Amino acid sequence: MKQIAVILSGSGVFDGSEIYESVLTLLNIEQQGARYHCLAPDVDQMHVVNHLTGEVAEGERRNVLVEAARLARGEIKALGDANPADYDALIIPGGFGAAKNLSNFAVAGSDCEVNPDVAAFTQAIHAEGKPVGLVCIAPAMAPKLFGADVLCTIGKDPETAAAIEAMGGRHQACDVSDTVIDRDNKVITTPAYMLAGSITEAAAGISKLVEEIISMA
């Protein structure tokens, strides 16, 4: 049975992993005959957002690994303790945590940096010729992870697409129900909630991404 690593960035769309995208990813991995293993960096979140008001909770601190454990029902490992050789592929769901905790794209744009543990694990998976799936805003990290000319999508947002291209990546517009596949790099991306108006719309592209990842693994 293929083993798929899933890197989470917290719990909640505004400061962590997008919960629907994460659950859909895990569900599709199991439904398509593989096993998932959740991982997260053991670092503090950039900030904490009150998801009821949308406001930053000043003075509050939360840990990405601890919060991601909520999504994983406690079955999660610190990313720094994980061995890339144990996995056949990697998927990173979206949510602002990908741009705030796994990287600083939300504040630095095309000058962003990726968390060292995230970069090391992802690049080790990639170096072994294993596929990587990036969902929603997570593809904004693709040029920093895989180098110039990587092909990816965040949907149709021109500002984010321009930032990807400023980092040397190639952005391709994509509908919510579809994926963009860079077969040379084995990188698969889908817009999900960059475009989705419902959980059903997000599910369509995520299902295709997981299917492609498992077939390539």
KEZAMI-425907 format. One record per atom (N, C-alpha, C): residue number from 1; chain; atom name; y, x, z. Coordinates in steps of 0.05 Angstrom, whole numbers, always signed. Atoms other than C-alpha are relative to their C-alpha. Last residue first. Layout:
<pts>
   nr  kette  atom       v       u       w
  NUM      A    CA       Y       X       Z
...
</pts>
This chain:
<pts>
   nr  kette  atom       v       u       w
  217      A     N      +9     -17     -23
  217      A    CA    +144     +77    -137
  217      A     C     -28     +11      -4
  216      A     N      -6     -28      +5
  216      A    CA    +170     +52    -204
  216      A     C     -12     +18     +21
  215      A     N     +14      -8     +24
  215      A    CA    +136     -16    -200
  215      A     C      +5     +29      -7
  214      A     N     +28      -3      -5
  214      A    CA    +158     -23    -128
  214      A     C     -16      +8     -25
  213      A     N      +5     -23     -18
  213      A    CA    +230      -8    -144
  213      A     C     -30      +4      +5
  212      A     N      -3     -25     +16
  212      A    CA    +231     -55    -203
  212      A     C      -6     +24     +17
  211      A     N     +22      -1     +20
  211      A    CA    +204    -114    -163
  211      A     C      +0     +26     -16
  210      A     N     +24      -7     -15
  210      A    CA    +252     -99    -106
  210      A     C     -24      +3     -19
  209      A     N      -3     -28      -8
  209      A    CA    +311    -100    -155
  209      A     C     -25     +10     +15
  208      A     N      +4     -17     +24
  208      A    CA    +288    -164    -188
  208      A     C      +2     +29      +8
  207      A     N     +29      +2      +7
  207      A    CA    +281    -199    -120
  207      A     C      -6     +18     -24
  206      A     N     +15     -17     -19
  206      A    CA    +350    -173    -100
  206      A     C     -30      -1      -6
  205      A     N      -3     -29      +7
  205      A    CA    +381    -201    -163
  205      A     C     -16     +18     +18
  204      A     N     +11      -4     +28
  204      A    CA    +354    -272    -153
  204      A     C      +1     +30      -7
  203      A     N     +29      -4      +0
  203      A    CA    +363    -273     -77
  203      A     C     -10      +7     -28
  202      A     N      +6     -28      -9
  202      A    CA    +438    -264     -79
  202      A     C     -29      +6      -3
  201      A     N      -9     -18     +21
  201      A    CA    +445    -328    -120
  201      A     C      -5     +29      +7
  200      A     N     +18      +2     +23
  200      A    CA    +401    -366     -72
  200      A     C      +9     +18     -22
  199      A     N     +23     -17      -6
  199      A    CA    +440    -340     -12
  199      A     C     -20      -1     -23
  198      A     N     +20     +12     -17
  198      A    CA    +503    -370     -42
  198      A     C     -23     +19      +5
  197      A     N     -13     +22     -14
  197      A    CA    +567    -352     -78
  197      A     C     -19     -14     +19
  196      A     N     +15     +23      -8
  196      A    CA    +541    -284     -99
  196      A     C     +17     -21     +14
  195      A     N      -5     +22     +18
  195      A    CA    +588    -235    -133
  195      A     C     -11     -27     +10
  194      A     N     -24      -7     +14
  194      A    CA    +595    -174     -88
  194      A     C      +8     -22     -19
  193      A     N     -24     +14     -10
  193      A    CA    +545    -213     -48
  193      A     C     +26     +12      -9
  192      A     N      +4     +17     -24
  192      A    CA    +486    -190     -91
  192      A     C     +27     -12      +8
  191      A     N     -25      +7     -14
  191      A    CA    +513    -139    -142
  191      A     C      -3     -16     +26
  190      A     N      -5     +29      +5
  190      A    CA    +448    -105    -162
  190      A     C     +24      -8     +16
  189      A     N     -22     +12     -15
  189      A    CA    +429     -31    -168
  189      A     C      +3     -29      -7
  188      A     N      -3     +28      +7
  188      A    CA    +368      +9    -189
  188      A     C     +21     -13     +18
  187      A     N     -18     +14     -18
  187      A    CA    +366     +85    -188
  187      A     C      +4     -28     -11
  186      A     N     +15     +20     -15
  186      A    CA    +307    +121    -220
  186      A     C     +17     -13     +22
  185      A     N      -3      -6     -28
  185      A    CA    +353    +178    -242
  185      A     C     -18     -17     +18
  184      A     N      +1     -29      -3
  184      A    CA    +332    +177    -315
  184      A     C      +1      +9     +29
  183      A     N     +28      -9      +1
  183      A    CA    +316    +103    -312
  183      A     C      -3     +30      +3
  182      A     N      -3     -28     +10
  182      A    CA    +385     +83    -289
  182      A     C     -28     +12      +0
  181      A     N     +21     -20      -5
  181      A    CA    +372      +8    -281
  181      A     C      +8     +26     -14
  180      A     N      -5     -22     +18
  180      A    CA    +426     -45    -273
  180      A     C     -19     +23      +7
  179      A     N      -2     -27     -11
  179      A    CA    +403    -109    -241
  179      A     C      +9     +19     -22
  178      A     N     +13     -21     +15
  178      A    CA    +410    -184    -254
  178      A     C      +2     +27     +15
  177      A     N     +29      +4      +2
  177      A    CA    +423    -250    -219
  177      A     C     -15     +23     -13
  176      A     N     +12      +0     -27
  176      A    CA    +494    -232    -196
  176      A     C     -31      -1      -1
  175      A     N      +0     +26     -13
  175      A    CA    +516    -213    -266
  175      A     C     -15      +1     +26
  174      A     N     +26     +12      -4
  174      A    CA    +529    -140    -283
  174      A     C      +3     -28     +13
  173      A     N      -3     +27     -11
  173      A    CA    +586     -96    -305
  173      A     C     -27     -14      -1
  172      A     N      +7     +20     +19
  172      A    CA    +563     -24    -316
  172      A     C      +3     -28     +12
  171      A     N      +3     +28      -9
  171      A    CA    +594     +33    -278
  171      A     C      -5     -19     -23
  170      A     N      -3     +19     +23
  170      A    CA    +582    +106    -296
  170      A     C      -5     -28     +11
  169      A     N     +21     +18      +6
  169      A    CA    +592    +156    -239
  169      A     C      +7     -17     -25
  168      A     N     +18     -10     +20
  168      A    CA    +638    +215    -238
  168      A     C     -22     -17      -8
  167      A     N     +18     -19     -13
  167      A    CA    +675    +201    -173
  167      A     C     -20     +12     -20
  166      A     N     -16     -22      -9
  166      A    CA    +732    +169    -211
  166      A     C     -17     +22     +14
  165      A     N      -4     -17     +23
  165      A    CA    +680    +125    -245
  165      A     C     +18     +25      +6
  164      A     N     +26     -12      +7
  164      A    CA    +657     +97    -178
  164      A     C      +4     +20     -24
  163      A     N      +5     -21     -20
  163      A    CA    +730     +87    -157
  163      A     C     -27     +14      -6
  162      A     N     -17     -23      +6
  162      A    CA    +744     +49    -222
  162      A     C      -5     +23     +19
  161      A     N     +12     -13     +24
  161      A    CA    +684      +3    -210
  161      A     C     +16     +25      -8
  160      A     N     +23     -15     -10
  160      A    CA    +711     -11    -140
  160      A     C     -14     +14     -23
  159      A     N     -10     -22     -18
  159      A    CA    +779     -31    -168
  159      A     C     -24     +17      +9
  158      A     N     -11     -23     +15
  158      A    CA    +750     -70    -228
  158      A     C      +9     +23     +18
  157      A     N     -25      -6     -14
  157      A    CA    +703    -115    -187
  157      A     C     +13     +25     -13
  156      A     N     -21      +1     +19
  156      A    CA    +650    -138    -237
  156      A     C     +28      +6     +12
  155      A     N      -7     +26     +11
  155      A    CA    +583    -128    -205
  155      A     C     +22      +2     -20
  154      A     N      -8     +15     -24
  154      A    CA    +575     -67    -160
  154      A     C      +8     -28      -9
  153      A     N     -18     +24      +2
  153      A    CA    +536     -32    -215
  153      A     C      +7      -9     +28
  152      A     N      +4     +20     -22
  152      A    CA    +502     +35    -227
  152      A     C     +19     -24      -4
  151      A     N      -8     +27     +10
  151      A    CA    +492     +92    -277
  151      A     C      -6     -20     +23
  150      A     N     +19     +21      -9
  150      A    CA    +491    +163    -250
  150      A     C     +11     -27      -8
  149      A     N     +14     +14     +21
  149      A    CA    +534    +207    -295
  149      A     C     -21     -20     +10
  148      A     N     -14     +11     +23
  148      A    CA    +557    +255    -241
  148      A     C     -19     -14     -20
  147      A     N     -15     -17     +18
  147      A    CA    +516    +267    -179
  147      A     C     +12     -15     -23
  146      A     N     +16      -8     +23
  146      A    CA    +460    +230    -144
  146      A     C     +15     +16     -20
  145      A     N     +28      -5      -6
  145      A    CA    +486    +217     -73
  145      A     C     -16     +13     -23
  144      A     N      +1     -20     -21
  144      A    CA    +561    +224     -82
  144      A     C     -29      +7      +6
  143      A     N      -8     -26     +12
  143      A    CA    +558    +187    -149
  143      A     C      -1     +23     +21
  142      A     N     +19     -12     +19
  142      A    CA    +515    +132    -117
  142      A     C     +10     +26     -12
  141      A     N      +8     -26      -9
  141      A    CA    +557    +117     -55
  141      A     C     -15     +16     -21
  140      A     N     -24     -17      -1
  140      A    CA    +593     +59     -87
  140      A     C      -6     +28      +9
  139      A     N      -1     -17     +24
  139      A    CA    +523     +32    -102
  139      A     C     +26     +17      -1
  138      A     N     +14     -26      -3
  138      A    CA    +521      +8     -29
  138      A     C      +1     +18     -24
  137      A     N     -20     -22      +0
  137      A    CA    +574     -46     -43
  137      A     C     -14     +27      +3
  136      A     N     -27      +8      -7
  136      A    CA    +521     -99     -63
  136      A     C     +20     +23      -2
  135      A     N      -7     +28      +2
  135      A    CA    +451     -69     -63
  135      A     C     +30      -4      +7
  134      A     N     -25      +3     -14
  134      A    CA    +425      +2     -76
  134      A     C     +11     -28      -6
  133      A     N     -14     +25      +6
  133      A    CA    +353     +15     -96
  133      A     C     +24      -3     +17
  132      A     N     -19      +8     -20
  132      A    CA    +324     +86     -98
  132      A     C     +14     -26      -9
  131      A     N     -23     +17      +6
  131      A    CA    +263    +107    -137
  131      A     C     +16      -8     +24
  130      A     N      +5     +27     -10
  130      A    CA    +220    +168    -121
  130      A     C     +24     -18      -5
  129      A     N      +4     +18     +23
  129      A    CA    +224    +231    -164
  129      A     C      -7     -29      +8
  128      A     N     +28      +3      +4
  128      A    CA    +215    +278    -105
  128      A     C      -7     -20     -22
  127      A     N     +11     -25     +10
  127      A    CA    +287    +299    -109
  127      A     C     -29      +0      -5
  126      A     N      -7      -4     +29
  126      A    CA    +309    +227    -103
  126      A     C     -12     +25     -11
  125      A     N     +15     +20     +14
  125      A    CA    +273    +217     -36
  125      A     C      +4      +4     -30
  124      A     N     +27      -9      -1
  124      A    CA    +303    +282     -11
  124      A     C     -19     -19     -14
  123      A     N      +3     -21     +20
  123      A    CA    +371    +261     -36
  123      A     C     -28     +12      +1
  122      A     N      +0     +12     +27
  122      A    CA    +366    +195      +2
  122      A     C      -4     +22     -21
  121      A     N     +24     +16      +4
  121      A    CA    +345    +229     +67
  121      A     C      -2     -11     -28
  120      A     N     +24     -18      +0
  120      A    CA    +397    +284     +65
  120      A     C     -25     -16      -6
  119      A     N      +0     -17     +24
  119      A    CA    +454    +237     +44
  119      A     C     -26     +17      -1
  118      A     N      +4     +18     +23
  118      A    CA    +439    +185     +97
  118      A     C      -3     +16     -26
  117      A     N     +28      +9      -2
  117      A    CA    +432    +238    +151
  117      A     C      -7     -18     -24
  116      A     N     +19     -21      +7
  116      A    CA    +497    +271    +129
  116      A     C     -29      -8      +1
  115      A     N     +12     -10     -25
  115      A    CA    +537    +206    +128
  115      A     C     -21     +21      -6
  114      A     N     +23     +15     -10
  114      A    CA    +567    +200     +59
  114      A     C     -10     +13     +25
  113      A     N     +23     -17      -7
  113      A    CA    +637    +225     +43
  113      A     C     -22     -18     +11
  112      A     N     +18      +5     -23
  112      A    CA    +693    +187      +9
  112      A     C     -21     +22      +3
  111      A     N      +1     -25     -16
  111      A    CA    +748    +214     -36
  111      A     C     -20      -2     +23
  110      A     N     +14     -21     +16
  110      A    CA    +735    +159     -87
  110      A     C      -1     +27     +14
  109      A     N      +3      +5     +28
  109      A    CA    +754    +107     -34
  109      A     C     -16     +22     -14
  108      A     N      -6     -24     +16
  108      A    CA    +772    +139     +32
  108      A     C      -3      -5     -30
  107      A     N     -26     -11      -6
  107      A    CA    +778     +78     +78
  107      A     C      +8     +23     -19
  106      A     N     -20     +22      -6
  106      A    CA    +722     +32     +56
  106      A     C     +28     +10      +5
  105      A     N     -11     +10     +25
  105      A    CA    +684     +91     +24
  105      A     C     +22     -21      +5
  104      A     N     -27     +10      -6
  104      A    CA    +673    +122     +92
  104      A     C     +15     -10     -24
  103      A     N     -20     -17     +13
  103      A    CA    +598    +128     +85
  103      A     C     +27     -10     +10
  102      A     N     +16     -18     +15
  102      A    CA    +536    +100    +120
  102      A     C     +17     +19     -16
  101      A     N     +18     -15     -18
  101      A    CA    +581     +70    +173
  101      A     C     -18     +20     -14
  100      A     N     -14      -7     -25
  100      A    CA    +642     +41    +137
  100      A     C     -17     +19     +18
   99      A     N     -25     -13      +7
   99      A    CA    +622     +31     +64
   99      A     C     +16      +9     +24
   98      A     N      +6     -22     +19
   98      A    CA    +549     +16     +77
   98      A     C     +25     +15      -7
   97      A     N     +11     -23     -14
   97      A    CA    +570     -22    +139
   97      A     C      -7     +23     -18
   96      A     N     -20     -20      -3
   96      A    CA    +612     -67     +95
   96      A     C      -9     +24     +15
   95      A     N     -15      +5     -24
   95      A    CA    +549    -104     +76
   95      A     C     +20     +22      +3
   94      A     N     -29      -3      -1
   94      A    CA    +498     -78     +26
   94      A     C     +11     -10     +27
   93      A     N     -15     +25      +3
   93      A    CA    +424     -65     +29
   93      A     C     +30      +5      +3
   92      A     N     -22      +3     -19
   92      A    CA    +397      +6     +20
   92      A     C     +14     -26      -5
   91      A     N     -19     +21      +7
   91      A    CA    +328     +11     -12
   91      A     C     +21      +0     +22
   90      A     N     -21      +6     -20
   90      A    CA    +283     +73     -12
   90      A     C     +17     -23     -11
   89      A     N     -26      +9     +11
   89      A    CA    +218     +91     -46
   89      A     C     +19      -7     +22
   88      A     N      +3      +0     +29
   88      A    CA    +147    +119     -35
   88      A     C     +26      -8     -14
   87      A     N      -8     +24     +14
   87      A    CA    +157    +138     +37
   87      A     C      -2      +3     -30
   86      A     N     +17     +23      -9
   86      A    CA    +125    +187     +86
   86      A     C      +4     -25     -17
   85      A     N     +26      -3     +13
   85      A    CA    +154    +248     +49
   85      A     C     -19     -24      +7
   84      A     N      +0     +12     +26
   84      A    CA    +223    +225     +69
   84      A     C     -27      +1     -14
   83      A     N      +9     -20     +19
   83      A    CA    +207    +242    +142
   83      A     C      -1     -13     -28
   82      A     N     +19      +9     +21
   82      A    CA    +246    +201    +192
   82      A     C      -6     +22     -20
   81      A     N     +28      -6      -8
   81      A    CA    +276    +229    +256
   81      A     C     -20      -7     -21
   80      A     N      +4     -29      -3
   80      A    CA    +347    +234    +230
   80      A     C     -28      +8      +8
   79      A     N      +3     -12     +26
   79      A    CA    +343    +162    +206
   79      A     C      -5     +30      +2
   78      A     N     -24     -15      +6
   78      A    CA    +330    +137    +276
   78      A     C      -4     +15     -26
   77      A     N      +0     -29      -8
   77      A    CA    +270     +91    +273
   77      A     C     +27     +12      -7
   76      A     N     -18     -17     +15
   76      A    CA    +264     +15    +272
   76      A     C      +0     +28     +11
   75      A     N     +18     -19     +14
   75      A    CA    +218     -40    +295
   75      A     C     +16     +17     -18
   74      A     N      +7     -23     -16
   74      A    CA    +264     -73    +346
   74      A     C     -17     +21     -13
   73      A     N     +16     +10     -22
   73      A    CA    +265    -140    +310
   73      A     C     -11     +23     +17
   72      A     N     +27     -10      +3
   72      A    CA    +290    -102    +249
   72      A     C     -19     -10     +21
   71      A     N     +11      +9     +26
   71      A    CA    +354    -142    +243
   71      A     C     -30      +7      -2
   70      A     N      +0     +29      -1
   70      A    CA    +370    -132    +317
   70      A     C     -13     -12     -25
   69      A     N     +25      +8     -13
   69      A    CA    +349     -59    +312
   69      A     C      -2     -31      +3
   68      A     N     +20      +4     +22
   68      A    CA    +407     -51    +263
   68      A     C     -27      -9     +12
   67      A     N      -6     +26     +13
   67      A    CA    +455     -61    +322
   67      A     C     -21      -6     -22
   66      A     N      +5     +22     -19
   66      A    CA    +422      -6    +363
   66      A     C      +5     -27     -13
   65      A     N     +29      +2      -4
   65      A    CA    +419     +42    +304
   65      A     C      -7     -24     +18
   64      A     N     +12     +10     +24
   64      A    CA    +492     +30    +285
   64      A     C     -30      -5      +3
   63      A     N     +16     -20     +13
   63      A    CA    +518     +38    +356
   63      A     C     -15     -12     -24
   62      A     N     +28      +7      +3
   62      A    CA    +573      -8    +381
   62      A     C     -14     +22     -16
   61      A     N     +16     -20     +15
   61      A    CA    +642      +4    +409
   61      A     C     -29     -10      -2
   60      A     N     +29      +5      -2
   60      A    CA    +695     -47    +432
   60      A     C     -15     +21     -18
   59      A     N     +12     -12     -24
   59      A    CA    +766     -23    +446
   59      A     C     -30      -4      +2
   58      A     N     -12     -25     -10
   58      A    CA    +798     -70    +395
   58      A     C     -13      +9     +26
   57      A     N      +1      +3     -29
   57      A    CA    +752    -123    +367
   57      A     C      +9     +27     +12
   56      A     N     +12     -23     -13
   56      A    CA    +774    -121    +294
   56      A     C      +1      -4     +31
   55      A     N     -18     -21     -12
   55      A    CA    +790    -190    +269
   55      A     C     -16     +22     +12
   54      A     N      -6     -20     +20
   54      A    CA    +748    -233    +222
   54      A     C     +17     +23     +10
   53      A     N     -28      -1      +7
   53      A    CA    +754    -291    +271
   53      A     C      +7     +19     -23
   52      A     N     -10     +27      -1
   52      A    CA    +681    -312    +280
   52      A     C     +29      +0     -10
   51      A     N      +7     +15     +25
   51      A    CA    +653    -246    +255
   51      A     C      +9     -29      +1
   50      A     N      +8     +27      -9
   50      A    CA    +690    -207    +309
   50      A     C      -5     -17     -24
   49      A     N     -15     +23     +10
   49      A    CA    +691    -138    +277
   49      A     C     -11     -26     +12
   48      A     N     +14     +25      -5
   48      A    CA    +670     -74    +312
   48      A     C     +17     -23      -9
   47      A     N     -13     +19     -18
   47      A    CA    +694      -7    +287
   47      A     C     -17     -24      +3
   46      A     N     -28      -6      +4
   46      A    CA    +671     +54    +249
   46      A     C     +17     -17     +18
   45      A     N     -12     +14     +23
   45      A    CA    +602     +41    +279
   45      A     C     +29      +9      -2
   44      A     N     -17     +23      -6
   44      A    CA    +576     +94    +327
   44      A     C     +10     -13     -26
   43      A     N     -28      -6      -2
   43      A    CA    +519    +138    +303
   43      A     C     +15     -25      +9
   42      A     N      -7      +4     -28
   42      A    CA    +443    +139    +305
   42      A     C     +29     +10      +5
   41      A     N     -12     -24     -13
   41      A    CA    +433    +131    +230
   41      A     C      +8      -7     +29
   40      A     N     -30      +1      -2
   40      A    CA    +388     +73    +211
   40      A     C     +10     +25     +14
   39      A     N     -12     -24     -10
   39      A    CA    +315     +63    +189
   39      A     C     +30      -4      +3
   38      A     N     -29      -1      -4
   38      A    CA    +272      +3    +175
   38      A     C      +9     +25     +14
   37      A     N      -5     -14     -25
   37      A    CA    +201     +11    +148
   37      A     C     +30      +3      +3
   36      A     N     -27     -12      -5
   36      A    CA    +178     -36     +94
   36      A     C      +1     +13     +27
   35      A     N      -9      +1     -28
   35      A    CA    +108     -50     +68
   35      A     C     +27     +13      +3
   34      A     N      -6     -26     -12
   34      A    CA     +88     -68      -3
   34      A     C      +7      -3     +29
   33      A     N     +24     -16      -6
   33      A    CA     +53    -127     -36
   33      A     C      +5     +28     +11
   32      A     N      +8     -14     +24
   32      A    CA    +110    -163     -72
   32      A     C     -21     +22      +6
   31      A     N     +11     +19     +19
   31      A    CA    +118    -214     -17
   31      A     C     -11     +13     -25
   30      A     N     +26     +10      -9
   30      A    CA    +126    -159     +34
   30      A     C     -13     -18     -21
   29      A     N     +18     -23      -2
   29      A    CA    +181    -123      -4
   29      A     C     -28      -9      +8
   28      A     N     +10      -5     +27
   28      A    CA    +213    -190     -22
   28      A     C     -19     +24      +0
   27      A     N     +18     +22      +8
   27      A    CA    +219    -210     +51
   27      A     C     -12      +6     -27
   26      A     N     +25      -3     -16
   26      A    CA    +249    -143     +72
   26      A     C     -21     -21      -9
   25      A     N     +13     -24      +8
   25      A    CA    +301    -146     +16
   25      A     C     -27      +4     +14
   24      A     N     +12      +5     +27
   24      A    CA    +317    -219     +29
   24      A     C     -14     +25     -10
   23      A     N     +24     +16      -3
   23      A    CA    +326    -202    +103
   23      A     C     -13      -6     -27
   22      A     N     +20     -15     -14
   22      A    CA    +375    -146     +88
   22      A     C     -27     -15      +3
   21      A     N     +11     -20     +19
   21      A    CA    +414    -184     +36
   21      A     C     -22     +16     +13
   20      A     N     +16     +13     +21
   20      A    CA    +420    -244     +83
   20      A     C     -12     +20     -19
   19      A     N     +26      +9     -11
   19      A    CA    +442    -200    +141
   19      A     C     -17     -13     -21
   18      A     N      -1     +28      +7
   18      A    CA    +495    -159    +105
   18      A     C     -27     -12      +7
   17      A     N     +16     +10     +22
   17      A    CA    +488     -93    +141
   17      A     C      +4     -29      -4
   16      A     N     +27     -10      +0
   16      A    CA    +544     -71    +187
   16      A     C     -14      -9     -25
   15      A     N      +1     -27     -13
   15      A    CA    +618     -81    +202
   15      A     C     -28     +12      +0
   14      A     N     -27     -12      -1
   14      A    CA    +640    -143    +162
   14      A     C      +0     +28     +12
   13      A     N     -12      -8     +26
   13      A    CA    +571    -166    +138
   13      A     C     +25     +16      +3
   12      A     N     -23     +18      +5
   12      A    CA    +535    -166    +205
   12      A     C     +16     +10     -23
   11      A     N      +9     +27      +2
   11      A    CA    +482    -121    +237
   11      A     C     +25     -18      -3
   10      A     N     -10     +17     -22
   10      A    CA    +486     -46    +232
   10      A     C     -10     -28      -4
    9      A     N     -26     -12      -9
    9      A    CA    +480      +1    +173
    9      A     C     +12     -16     +23
    8      A     N     -19     +20      -9
    8      A    CA    +407      -9    +152
    8      A     C     +25     +13     +11
    7      A     N     -21     -10     -18
    7      A    CA    +366     +40    +111
    7      A     C     +19     -22      +6
    6      A     N     -24     +16      +3
    6      A    CA    +302     +10     +83
    6      A     C     +20     +10     +20
    5      A     N     -20      -4     -21
    5      A    CA    +243     +56     +71
    5      A     C     +24     -17      -6
    4      A     N     -27      +0      +8
    4      A    CA    +188     +28     +26
    4      A     C     +19      +3     +24
    3      A     N     -17      +1     -24
    3      A    CA    +115     +45     +37
    3      A     C     +29      +3      -9
    2      A     N     -24     -16      +2
    2      A    CA     +68     +28     -20
    2      A     C     +18      -4     +24
    1      A     N     -24     +17      +0
    1      A    CA      +0      +0      +0
    1      A     C     +25     +18      +0
</pts>
